[in-house]
């Protein structure tokens, strides 16, 4: 059964809104990490840049091959969730 076009629009809008909220949290977490400086901050900055380039290429390729905008947004949400989870983990404190 095919969805009504209005339902598809609503689902896509909800996915985009959700992805934007999570992306804002990832940006904040990355800024905190980068503000601390050091090698970990540099690695995060490098990861962020390479991730953006890869994501752009993947999105363009998916759309060029007939993929839907919804599939691109869902893919981005997966990446953003993984980053949010990775950046939210607090490092264990050293005993000393």
N, C-alpha and C positions, 0 to 999 in steps of 0.2 A: 504494500500500500504506500503510495507516494504522499509525502507531506504536503500540506498546503503551503504555498509560497510565503505567506505571512509567518507561518510557524518556522520555516527555514530562516527567514530574516531575524526572527526573535532569538532563535538558537545561536546563530552566528554572532549577533550583537551581545548576547550573554557571554559567549566564549571570549570575545574580544575584551569585554569589560573585565572579566575574571583574569585574563592574561595581563591586562594593564595593571590591575591591583597587585598581582604577584610580582610583576616586573618592577614596580615602584619599591617594593620591599627588597628585592634583589639589589637594586641600585643603592638603596640606603645601606644594606649590609656590605656591599662592595666599597662604598665610600668610607665606612668605618674601618674596614680592613686596610684600605690604601692610606688612610690618615695615620695609621700606626707606622707606616714606612717599612723599610727593610726588604729582604729578599722575598718574603711572603707577599708583600704588596706588589712587588715587581712581577712575580709569577701570576698574580691575579689580574693585573693590568694586561699582561701578555695573553692570558687565557681569554679575557674579555674581547680583545681585539680580534684574535683568531676565530673566536666563536661567532662574532658578528659577521665576519667575512664569509665563513662557512655557511651560516644560516641564510644569508642573502643569496648565495649561489644555489643552495638547496631549494629555497623558496622559488627562485626564478625557474630552475629546472623543473620543479614539480608543476608549476603553472604552465610552462611551455609544453609539457607532455600531457596536458589536459586535466591536471589535478584541480581540485576545487579550492577556493579560498578557505573554506572551512577546514579542509585537510591541512593546509599550511598553518592556520591558527592553532589547530590541535597539536601539531608537531611543535610549534613554538611553546605552547603551554607545557608540554612534557619537558622541554629543555629548561624553561624557567623554573618549574617545580623542582627539578633536579638541582639547579643552582641554589634555589632557596633552601633546600634541605642541606646541601653541602655547606653553605655559608652560615647556617644557623647552628651548626654543631659547635659547641664550645670545646676548645682544646682542654685536655686533662692537665691539671696543675701538677707541677713537679713537687715531689716531696723533698724537702731538703733541710 
